[in-house]
Amino acid sequence: MLLIYCPYCEVERSELEFACRGEAHIARPADPSTQSDEEWAEYLYLRTNPKGVHAERWRHIHGCGRFFNAVRDTVSDKFLKVYKTGEPKPGLEAIAKEANQ
């Protein structure tokens, strides 16, 4: 079982209390009406799916109910960093290098 730390509740809880909501830091286009069908489809459906370190959005569904971001290694399933929504995306390369030391 995975233990995930919620930065809002400041507790580490079972993965059963959380839900992954996809890739973090996806910005909605400022004016969607100016987007072509291809650009809009890319925004809605295309996401990176890397093998390794990846920034994701999570929600503490059985706790505070808030969204937060996490950097997770998709190979080992290990959470490397957890941070609140609105905080800038950390350098993934530096986190990956630190985790491999």
C-alpha positions as CSV (number, residue, x, y, z in Angstrom):
1,M,0.0,0.0,0.0
2,L,1.2,3.5,-0.8
3,L,1.2,6.3,1.7
4,I,0.6,9.7,0.3
5,Y,1.3,13.0,2.2
6,C,-1.4,15.7,1.9
7,P,0.2,19.1,2.0
8,Y,-3.0,20.7,3.3
9,C,-4.0,18.2,6.0
10,E,-0.2,17.7,6.8
11,V,-0.7,14.0,7.3
12,E,0.4,10.8,5.5
13,R,-2.6,8.6,4.6
14,S,-3.4,5.5,2.6
15,E,-3.6,5.7,-1.2
16,L,-7.3,4.7,-0.8
17,E,-8.0,8.2,0.3
18,F,-6.7,9.8,-2.8
19,A,-7.4,9.9,-6.5
20,C,-5.0,10.8,-9.3
21,R,-6.4,13.4,-11.7
22,G,-3.8,13.3,-14.4
23,E,-0.9,15.5,-15.5
24,A,-0.2,18.7,-13.5
25,H,0.3,22.2,-14.9
26,I,-1.9,21.9,-18.0
27,A,-3.0,25.5,-18.8
28,R,-6.4,26.1,-20.3
29,P,-6.2,28.3,-23.4
30,A,-7.0,31.9,-22.6
31,D,-9.6,32.1,-25.5
32,P,-10.8,28.7,-26.5
33,S,-12.8,30.1,-29.4
34,T,-9.5,31.0,-31.2
35,Q,-8.2,27.4,-31.0
36,S,-8.5,25.1,-34.1
37,D,-10.2,21.7,-33.6
38,E,-6.7,20.1,-33.6
39,E,-5.4,22.5,-30.9
40,W,-8.5,22.0,-28.8
41,A,-8.3,18.2,-29.1
42,E,-4.6,18.4,-28.1
43,Y,-5.5,20.4,-25.0
44,L,-8.3,18.0,-24.0
45,Y,-6.8,14.7,-24.7
46,L,-3.0,14.6,-25.3
47,R,-0.8,14.2,-22.3
48,T,2.7,13.1,-21.7
49,N,3.1,9.6,-20.3
50,P,6.7,9.4,-19.4
51,K,8.6,6.5,-17.9
52,G,10.2,8.1,-14.9
53,V,9.6,11.3,-13.0
54,H,6.3,13.0,-13.7
55,A,4.2,15.9,-12.1
56,E,0.6,14.8,-11.4
57,R,-2.5,16.3,-9.9
58,W,-4.0,14.5,-7.0
59,R,-7.1,15.0,-4.8
60,H,-7.5,14.0,-1.2
61,I,-11.1,12.7,-1.7
62,H,-11.6,11.2,1.7
63,G,-9.9,14.0,3.6
64,C,-9.9,17.7,3.0
65,G,-11.1,17.2,-0.6
66,R,-8.5,19.6,-2.0
67,F,-6.3,19.2,-5.1
68,F,-2.5,19.2,-4.8
69,N,0.4,18.3,-7.0
70,A,2.9,15.5,-6.6
71,V,6.1,14.5,-8.4
72,R,6.1,10.7,-8.7
73,D,8.4,8.2,-10.3
74,T,6.2,6.1,-12.6
75,V,8.6,3.2,-12.6
76,S,9.0,2.8,-8.8
77,D,5.6,4.4,-7.9
78,K,7.5,6.5,-5.3
79,F,6.3,10.0,-4.4
80,L,9.3,12.3,-4.6
81,K,7.7,15.7,-3.8
82,V,4.3,16.9,-2.8
83,Y,3.3,20.6,-3.1
84,K,0.2,22.7,-3.0
85,T,-1.8,23.8,-6.0
86,G,-0.6,27.1,-7.3
87,E,3.0,26.6,-6.4
88,P,5.4,26.5,-9.4
89,K,6.4,23.3,-11.0
90,P,9.7,22.1,-9.5
91,G,12.6,21.0,-11.7
92,L,11.9,17.4,-12.5
93,E,15.5,16.6,-13.6
94,A,16.9,17.8,-10.2
95,I,14.4,15.8,-8.3
96,A,15.1,12.7,-10.4
97,K,18.8,13.1,-9.9
98,E,18.4,13.5,-6.1
99,A,16.2,10.4,-5.9
100,N,18.8,8.3,-7.7
101,Q,21.6,9.2,-5.4
